């Protein structure tokens, strides 16, 4: 049927929905790890393209069948890797509508319903996180893009304050921008500094304590050496320890120098939504811009993040790319004014659905539960002989080592290898404080105490196996 659905196409949609439901229903009972390797997976899909097309139903059936044993169960309750979130089913359902609607969400004029939902998401998240209500925001692909955007906004504002229009004149001949970051900063804002043309090697890395938090006295000394207003990148949630920089001590001093503070708050910023945990981020709302992931603690489907700026004007100056063919809605909130994209899917809709489903109480419960479960993991495993918990549990991150020294690193790697091969739970590797670690990131919406029992048992069993093999 022209403009509608053929019987084949409608059957493909119904089949995809049924396959999606069947997969999500089976996730908790599956091995977490893929059962095939990369070479086999590539061989299944990287075939010559047929001259003639294949019926839609056959395409969906073949796709689902060939992908089935090559998937990592990241949406399940036993996945503890990389602080990913687990794609909440309500968000997944909304995401199916997003694909069906096929809206280009870059223009409020063409997609008013999408813009309405995305504006609500921005309002709700800003309010939940205790940030200034009149902040500007844009929904981007994730924290990497949000950090990049926030840093570009900072570049714009800092240079504009010195009479330099970087959007028109570029960086050639521009005043220098000193950049200060903690020595345990995540790679995402460092990448953002590269993308913004500020360089990864010319920044000043400020020493941190054992938890990865910037040392205030050392920072203030570095700040006092800056001859121009600096860009300072702080973090809410260090990737290994989950720790927070001392915002209340640092940010006012940066502002006295006319500087800009950007906070990488990919997952840790969500603690601000929980009254009993919010004090761990004391002073974070004083910053000038923030990056936060929606596909982490909110468990929105990939891809979804937010850049938030106290002053919307430099955000628009940095991001807007209006063409002459686009409607002139200067007085209105335009999605493309706040993100580095003109064409994009309506990625804010799943977050809208999840927030409506959970409410403020549900978000608070989710974050608080995961922080409680992380503390429980650290307490239980810390009592096992030969196991060391390298971090204070500040939120949902636990850094675990086994044995001592170089031998201990080898043992830690062996423990992780056994755990991942067994496939019942899936933590990931890392390096912290000179040691190889197993990093447990508790952030899946469905992870409960019973899953933590399994995690503790699996780690303990693997450690006993490593010790037994070395006797």
Beta strands, then each sheet from edge to edge (+ up, - down):
strand 1: 136-140
strand 2: 179-182
strand 3: 204-206
strand 4: 231-235
strand 5: 260-264
strand 6: 289-293
strand 7: 305-309
strand 8: 387-389
strand 9: 397-402
strand 10: 428-432
strand 11: 435-441
sheet 1: 1+ 7- 6+ 5+ 4+ 2+ 3+
sheet 2: 8+ 9- 11+ 10-
end
